[in-house]
């Protein structure tokens, strides 16, 4: 039996802890960055080797199923965003969407609002019905939390909820500019779709939720983890909170 050093044992334990923290949703590149942040000097090749040795297998994502109902006669906005997903500052561009989550009690629908600058989830709402009220609550939470200036670009798909009179009136009251994806083009809202993919296939895969209340609590936990702990390659392997705080520090 091979004897390992205390340092190697600590490295293996931390690798397992970080991997399990993500519910098997982290690959060797992000695990390497997370280990570096924990104080270990290690490269991607060795991290990949350790994952194989410890049997740490990253969960594979499944295909995305759309919940968008664009077969309606409500107003459609121009696609102003046009896949320009990297604004220069926070509270310039928000993107939003709805997805569904399965429990033994039935479906739960989740609406989120993301600030594209930091990829931070700034508003969200969950309910057993997919209504205009669901997405209004997510938008209102985001506005209360962030208090953005007028002129913010708000991007969504062409779903009937986002095209409803009540939602468009709320955007107008907030001084937001509406932008909508092209018909049937999920790539026009790709960043939000990636968030839903991370939630479902990094966090919720192989977890059976018996009740709606249970999955609501779990999603709340994930959003806190996503904003405050999960590293994003697009952000230079920072969390959304760290990325926004780094902007504040630079400006000060």
ABEGO torsion letter per residue (X at the ends): XBBBBAAAAAAAAAAAAAAAAAGGABBAAAAAAAAAAAGBBBBAAAAAAAAAAAGBBBBBBBBBBBABBABBABBBBBBAAGGBABBABBGABBBBBBBBBBBAAEBBBBBBBBBAAAGBBABBBBBABBBAAAAAAAAAAAAAAAGBBBGBBBBBBABAAAABAAAAAAAAAAGBBBBBBBBGBAAAAAAAAAAAAAAAAAAABGBBBABAAAAAAAAAAAAAAAAAABBBAAAGGBBAAAAAAAAAAAAX
